[in-house]
Amino acid sequence: MSAPTAVRPTEDELQAQFDATIAADRRIEPRDWMPEKYRAGLVRQIAQHAHSEIIGMQPEGDWLLKAPSLRRKAVLLAKVQDEAGHGMYLYSAAETLGADRADLTDKLVNGKQKYSSIFNYPTLTYADCGVIGWLVDGAAICNQVPLCRSSYGPYARAMIRVCKEESFHQRQGYELLMTMMRGTPEQRAMVQDAVDRWWWPSLMMFGPPDDDSPNSAQSMAWGVKRHSNDELRQRFVDMSVPQAQALGVTLPDPELALDETTGRYRFGQIDWTEFKQVISGNGPCNEERITRRRAARDDNAWVTEAATAYAAKHAAR
Amino acid sequence: MAHEETVYDALDHAHGGEGQWAFGTGFDDPLAGVDTTVPEGVDPADLGAYCLMLGDDALVLCQRLTEWATRAPELEEEVAIANCGLDLLGQARLLLARAGSCGVLGRSREHATDSIPDEDALAYFRDPDEFVNHHLAEADGGDFAQTMVRLLVASTARLALVAHLRGSRDPVLSAIAAKGVPELTYHRDHAARWVLRLGDGTEESHRRAQAGVDAVWPLTADLFTATDVERRLVEQGVAVDPADTRDEVRDVLTMVVERATLTVPDWPADRPSPGRAGEHTDELAPLLATLQGLAREHPAATW
């Protein structure tokens, strides 16, 4: 004879609802129930992406003070600023899942979370800024455009803006290279040299081959990831070859050739040993990147403490 | 086929329109439709020299602020400092281009090839003794507190000047000033908020903020004495006499520093700015060596 009590859905029912949302290609939002593994996987992925944006400020940031024209300085400063903004959106997206920006930054500087290994290569000449825009941001776009349809709403929405800005970055990089290719012989040599150094690492940005990518299957099933690593890599190669031809540079792969039957480009073997070396911390700049990030946080910790103390004082008044 | 199949289509279809761009895809030219003829009775050499003073202050301070990129205390601050730097850089480019169009190029054209635009010839191919920025702009930034105190002082002084400059008889200076006022208002506001937080934050931040104030204050001695060029241009209604901004600048700075629970140091006696005469501290040459190195390595290159 007791009054009816609200019936709590069982774990199975919640799971069924979640599965139905995914199956219908609808979005999961922060307050929705989600499996712990989905949540943890997303935090890992979004944090890694946010870290990549922030660490990714450094290679080009090294040229901000030295940019060879005021116009290029303005373009580069705006670009590096965008990357800080991307990091902020992405950390915010991770926070909707219960993560905390300061904690994620701790994990980054303590080596517990990774960032894209591409940023562990040095920028040796100004042409590197152009090639990073063209190839690195180009690869990032191929990876990230499908994420605008990620099953997790806040991430998908953040990615729309990120991708728009990334495509702007790609265009400015390509435009710099075009200008340099029309310039002096030294400038043309700089561009070719930069392409030679960045091409293979750019292909590695899509991650290990499909048969060696442990997290991929689950991510695809959950709609967090939409295409396989190899498929995206192929797309990037197909997109980049005609752009390289238009630019007048040679891509450093003797096996690169159009497959007449498929209309796609075949390319050579990627050096996955190098990839594993860089990802495990032994790239040319891993230590430098993390050291600088840690210093920005630690050397200025007193600033954050002051802002916190000031806010507390004034809230109390 | 889903729009994402081609990257650029996907971007176009994702939200439509251009509203998602941070700055829009088009850039408004602040000088569009502005008459660029030098006003009658004004010596182009004077006008160019004046533009160079204001342009060099902006360019050199931009370079100092940019030193913080990837090293700022918070990501929000990365974005804010880049904003200030970009604004100053934009002002510098317009002012240097105006100086160039007035024929004021110094020795820069002896080194820069013809394909290099005036703004770059002036920024990259002048030697330190040809730069006419105040010492306030070139001084080493110090810690974050000193950086924000300097930004507060520089933006307060520049805003006071530029606000009056909107009424300049030179339509180009007037247009540049109109663009600069909201920018500098933001810089001043941003810096003032930090000075308040740091001054009234922790014991350490208070100590650092006071040290910043003490280090920057003496540099205000240079800000309020007009050069001969400025005096002539003031008479012609083109320039603003910096002496006329002194009270406003001091009032604003005093108010912020006192509110920040810091001590306002004695104001230094005004003196003619050595920087305006091309005399600089040892801090300018290395700053310019970094700024100019790559451009000078390739004097025939276009970027």
Boltz contact constraints between the chains, C-beta under 6 A:
constraints:
  - contact:
      token1: [A, 57]
      token2: [B, 70]
      max_distance: 6.0
  - contact:
      token1: [A, 58]
      token2: [B, 70]
      max_distance: 6.0
  - contact:
      token1: [A, 61]
      token2: [B, 69]
      max_distance: 6.0
  - contact:
      token1: [A, 61]
      token2: [B, 70]
      max_distance: 6.0
  - contact:
      token1: [A, 64]
      token2: [B, 66]
      max_distance: 6.0
  - contact:
      token1: [A, 64]
      token2: [B, 69]
      max_distance: 6.0
  - contact:
      token1: [A, 65]
      token2: [B, 66]
      max_distance: 6.0
  - contact:
      token1: [A, 65]
      token2: [B, 290]
      max_distance: 6.0
  - contact:
      token1: [A, 66]
      token2: [B, 294]
      max_distance: 6.0
  - contact:
      token1: [A, 68]
      token2: [B, 294]
      max_distance: 6.0
  - contact:
      token1: [A, 68]
      token2: [B, 295]
      max_distance: 6.0
  - contact:
      token1: [A, 68]
      token2: [B, 303]
      max_distance: 6.0
  - contact:
      token1: [A, 69]
      token2: [B, 120]
      max_distance: 6.0
  - contact:
      token1: [A, 69]
      token2: [B, 303]
      max_distance: 6.0
  - contact:
      token1: [A, 70]
      token2: [B, 93]
      max_distance: 6.0
  - contact:
      token1: [A, 70]
      token2: [B, 119]
      max_distance: 6.0
  - contact:
      token1: [A, 70]
      token2: [B, 120]
      max_distance: 6.0
  - contact:
      token1: [A, 70]
      token2: [B, 123]
      max_distance: 6.0
  - contact:
      token1: [A, 72]
      token2: [B, 303]
      max_distance: 6.0
  - contact:
      token1: [A, 74]
      token2: [B, 89]
      max_distance: 6.0
  - contact:
      token1: [A, 77]
      token2: [B, 82]
      max_distance: 6.0
  - contact:
      token1: [A, 77]
      token2: [B, 85]
      max_distance: 6.0
  - contact:
      token1: [A, 77]
      token2: [B, 86]
      max_distance: 6.0
  - contact:
      token1: [A, 80]
      token2: [B, 69]
      max_distance: 6.0
  - contact:
      token1: [A, 81]
      token2: [B, 79]
      max_distance: 6.0
  - contact:
      token1: [A, 81]
      token2: [B, 82]
      max_distance: 6.0
  - contact:
      token1: [A, 84]
      token2: [B, 75]
      max_distance: 6.0
  - contact:
      token1: [A, 84]
      token2: [B, 78]
      max_distance: 6.0
  - contact:
      token1: [A, 84]
      token2: [B, 79]
      max_distance: 6.0
  - contact:
      token1: [A, 85]
      token2: [B, 79]
      max_distance: 6.0
  - contact:
      token1: [A, 87]
      token2: [B, 75]
      max_distance: 6.0
  - contact:
      token1: [A, 88]
      token2: [B, 75]
      max_distance: 6.0
  - contact:
      token1: [A, 141]
      token2: [B, 7]
      max_distance: 6.0
  - contact:
      token1: [A, 145]
      token2: [B, 4]
      max_distance: 6.0
  - contact:
      token1: [A, 145]
      token2: [B, 7]
      max_distance: 6.0
  - contact:
      token1: [A, 145]
      token2: [B, 10]
      max_distance: 6.0
  - contact:
      token1: [A, 146]
      token2: [B, 4]
      max_distance: 6.0
  - contact:
      token1: [A, 148]
      token2: [B, 14]
      max_distance: 6.0
  - contact:
      token1: [A, 160]
      token2: [B, 14]
      max_distance: 6.0
  - contact:
      token1: [A, 160]
      token2: [B, 15]
      max_distance: 6.0
  - contact:
      token1: [A, 161]
      token2: [B, 20]
      max_distance: 6.0
  - contact:
      token1: [A, 163]
      token2: [B, 11]
      max_distance: 6.0
  - contact:
      token1: [A, 164]
      token2: [B, 11]
      max_distance: 6.0
  - contact:
      token1: [A, 164]
      token2: [B, 20]
      max_distance: 6.0
  - contact:
      token1: [A, 167]
      token2: [B, 11]
      max_distance: 6.0
  - contact:
      token1: [A, 183]
      token2: [B, 301]
      max_distance: 6.0
  - contact:
      token1: [A, 183]
      token2: [B, 302]
      max_distance: 6.0
  - contact:
      token1: [A, 184]
      token2: [B, 300]
      max_distance: 6.0
  - contact:
      token1: [A, 184]
      token2: [B, 301]
      max_distance: 6.0
  - contact:
      token1: [A, 187]
      token2: [B, 301]
      max_distance: 6.0
  - contact:
      token1: [A, 296]
      token2: [B, 71]
      max_distance: 6.0
  - contact:
      token1: [A, 300]
      token2: [B, 73]
      max_distance: 6.0
  - contact:
      token1: [A, 300]
      token2: [B, 144]
      max_distance: 6.0
  - contact:
      token1: [A, 302]
      token2: [B, 204]
      max_distance: 6.0
  - contact:
      token1: [A, 302]
      token2: [B, 205]
      max_distance: 6.0
  - contact:
      token1: [A, 303]
      token2: [B, 73]
      max_distance: 6.0
  - contact:
      token1: [A, 303]
      token2: [B, 144]
      max_distance: 6.0
  - contact:
      token1: [A, 304]
      token2: [B, 73]
      max_distance: 6.0
  - contact:
      token1: [A, 305]
      token2: [B, 202]
      max_distance: 6.0
  - contact:
      token1: [A, 306]
      token2: [B, 197]
      max_distance: 6.0
  - contact:
      token1: [A, 306]
      token2: [B, 198]
      max_distance: 6.0
  - contact:
      token1: [A, 306]
      token2: [B, 201]
      max_distance: 6.0
  - contact:
      token1: [A, 306]
      token2: [B, 202]
      max_distance: 6.0
  - contact:
      token1: [A, 306]
      token2: [B, 205]
      max_distance: 6.0
  - contact:
      token1: [A, 307]
      token2: [B, 197]
      max_distance: 6.0
  - contact:
      token1: [A, 309]
      token2: [B, 201]
      max_distance: 6.0
  - contact:
      token1: [A, 309]
      token2: [B, 202]
      max_distance: 6.0
  - contact:
      token1: [A, 310]
      token2: [B, 197]
      max_distance: 6.0
  - contact:
      token1: [A, 310]
      token2: [B, 200]
      max_distance: 6.0
  - contact:
      token1: [A, 310]
      token2: [B, 201]
      max_distance: 6.0
